[in-house]
Amino acid sequence: GENVEQHPSTLSVQEGDSAVIKCTYSDSASNYFPWYKQELGKRPQLIIDIRSNVGEKKDQRIAVTLNKTAKHFSLHITETQPEDSAVYFCAHNFNKFYFGSGTKLNVKP
Amino acid sequence: NAGVMQNPRHLVRRRGQEARLRCSPVKGHSHVYWYRQLPEEGLKFMVYLQKENIIDESGMPKERFSAEFPKEGPSILRIQQVVRGDSAAYFCASSSDRENTEAFFGQGTRLTVV
């Protein structure tokens, strides 16, 4: 994606393990960093977001961390379940939404 | 409170025909984005529009593709003289004027060129 690098492109974990996806961006003025989950054949949907005035945000098994100095942010999923299997996109908003290239997460039961 | 509505959900066109994809944003949203997605791939930015204005069309092919977001009515992505390579899912997203808020996606239009 433009101005945002996302890694890894694929990630396979065992059920119960943690998964981490990382993104780096280039526009230092960006202030909003959402993460989207896209299940097969469906639309991307927001799962969590973070604004630049905080460094970490949690929502049950999902957390996002932001390092504005280093211009990177990460998605952490703990105690993964098979239903977490999907493609995850990071994004940031600077004049328009830039999306990462996506990470295909496979959680093996 | 309807979300982003795209129609049609599926569109089949023969090579050389025109494809018109419609997107009605969330009520009150004035920003619309169009993305193209091939199977197993990411979201490729095409165009960003605000009411009656094209803000950024850097992702749109120079030929055959056009987009509009009129004062009244839905945003339209138009593909003229379609070719097999245009087959993809086309997603529309909308956001409000408020800063630092999410973009909501429509269900997408799956275009198949035969």
Interface residues (C-beta under 8 A of the other chain):
Chain A: G1 E2 N31 Y32 P34 Y36 K42 R43 P44 Q45 L46 D49 R51 F89 A91 N93 N95 K96 F97 Y98 F99 G100 S101 G102 K104
Chain B: Y33 Y35 E40 E41 G42 L43 F45 Y48 I55 D56 F91 A93 S95 E99 N100 T101 E102 A103 F104 F105 G106 Q107 G108
